[in-house]
């Protein structure tokens, strides 16, 4: 009976929000790092065929993508500058979606999932279990 009451409840607790923020930050941060690491390891091969974002050149665009996928993901994991770190990640997912003509399903269906996750982190914030929270005291 108690489980039914919990599952049907519309109340939101601060603790639940903090744990949700932590799970989202860790999950999406950890899941993105291999993408950036693979691009970093094969920078020369990727830079030849990478898109030139806003005319910045393929190598610089690739470097920005690696920065978002590695550095910003690491910041998310530790919860430092969390909301700022989601902005480059959102831009990266937006550019990828645009490059693939906004195909939401099929080979690129993880891209909108990442976009939704980063947007959720941006709205929820870092939560209590983050360096942002610790440094704000």
DADA-V203298 format. One record per residue. N is the residue number from 1. RES is the residue in one letter. SS is DSSP state (helix for helix, strand for strand, loop for the rest). PSI is psi as a letter, one per 30 degrees, with the letter a starting at -180 (* if undefined). D_FIRST is the distance of its C-alpha to the first C-alpha in Angstrom with 1 decimal. Layout:
((N,RES,SS,PSI,D_FIRST) (N,RES,SS,PSI,D_FIRST))
//
This chain:
((1,X,loop,e,0.0) (2,X,helix,e,3.8) (3,X,helix,e,5.5) (4,X,helix,e,5.2) (5,X,helix,e,6.3) (6,X,helix,e,8.8) (7,X,helix,e,10.0) (8,X,helix,f,10.7) (9,X,loop,k,12.3) (10,X,loop,g,16.1) (11,X,loop,k,16.9) (12,X,loop,k,19.2) (13,X,loop,l,19.9) (14,X,helix,e,23.4) (15,X,helix,e,22.2) (16,X,helix,e,20.5) (17,X,helix,e,23.8) (18,X,helix,e,25.9) (19,X,helix,e,24.2) (20,X,helix,e,24.3) (21,X,helix,e,28.0) (22,X,helix,e,28.7) (23,X,helix,e,27.2) (24,X,helix,e,29.2) (25,X,helix,e,32.4) (26,X,helix,e,32.4) (27,X,helix,e,31.5) (28,X,helix,f,33.9) (29,X,helix,e,36.5) (30,X,helix,e,36.6) (31,X,helix,f,36.5) (32,X,helix,f,39.5) (33,X,helix,e,41.8) (34,X,helix,e,43.0) (35,X,helix,e,44.2) (36,X,helix,e,46.3) (37,X,helix,e,47.5) (38,X,helix,e,48.8) (39,X,helix,e,50.6) (40,X,helix,e,52.1) (41,X,helix,e,53.3) (42,X,loop,h,55.0) (43,X,helix,e,56.1) (44,X,helix,e,59.5) (45,X,helix,e,58.3) (46,X,helix,e,55.6) (47,X,helix,f,57.9) (48,X,helix,e,60.3) (49,X,helix,g,57.9) (50,X,loop,l,55.4) (51,X,loop,l,55.2) (52,X,loop,j,57.2) (53,X,helix,k,54.7) (54,X,helix,h,56.6) (55,X,helix,g,59.9) (56,X,loop,f,59.2) (57,X,loop,k,60.3) (58,X,helix,e,58.3) (59,X,helix,e,58.6) (60,X,helix,e,57.5) (61,X,helix,e,54.6) (62,X,helix,e,53.5) (63,X,helix,e,53.8) (64,X,helix,e,51.6) (65,X,helix,e,49.0) (66,X,helix,e,49.1) (67,X,helix,e,48.8) (68,X,helix,e,45.6) (69,X,helix,f,44.1) (70,X,helix,e,45.1) (71,X,helix,e,45.6) (72,X,helix,e,43.0) (73,X,helix,e,40.4) (74,X,helix,e,41.3) (75,X,helix,e,41.0) (76,X,helix,e,37.5) (77,X,helix,e,36.5) (78,X,helix,f,37.7) (79,X,loop,h,36.6) (80,X,loop,k,40.2) (81,X,loop,h,41.3) (82,X,helix,e,38.1) (83,X,helix,e,38.5) (84,X,helix,e,42.3) (85,X,helix,f,41.7) (86,X,helix,f,39.5) (87,X,helix,e,42.4) (88,X,helix,e,44.8) (89,X,helix,e,41.9) (90,X,helix,e,41.1) (91,X,helix,e,44.9) (92,X,helix,e,45.2) (93,X,helix,e,42.4) (94,X,helix,e,43.9) (95,X,helix,e,47.3) (96,X,helix,e,46.0) (97,X,helix,e,44.3) (98,X,helix,e,47.5) (99,X,helix,e,49.6) (100,X,loop,g,47.7) (101,X,loop,h,47.9) (102,X,loop,h,44.3) (103,X,loop,j,43.2) (104,X,loop,f,39.4) (105,X,loop,l,38.9) (106,X,loop,b,40.8) (107,X,loop,f,42.6) (108,X,loop,g,41.7) (109,X,helix,f,38.0) (110,X,helix,f,37.0) (111,X,helix,e,39.1) (112,X,helix,f,37.0) (113,X,helix,e,33.9) (114,X,helix,e,35.7) (115,X,helix,e,36.8) (116,X,helix,e,33.2) (117,X,helix,e,32.1) (118,X,helix,e,35.1) (119,X,helix,e,34.7) (120,X,helix,e,31.1) (121,X,helix,e,32.4) (122,X,helix,e,35.1) (123,X,helix,e,32.7) (124,X,helix,e,30.1) (125,X,loop,a,32.8) (126,X,loop,f,33.0) (127,X,loop,l,30.3) (128,X,loop,e,30.4) (129,X,loop,i,30.9) (130,X,loop,l,34.4) (131,X,helix,e,38.0) (132,X,helix,e,38.1) (133,X,helix,e,35.7) (134,X,helix,e,37.7) (135,X,helix,f,41.0) (136,X,helix,f,40.1) (137,X,loop,*,39.7))
//
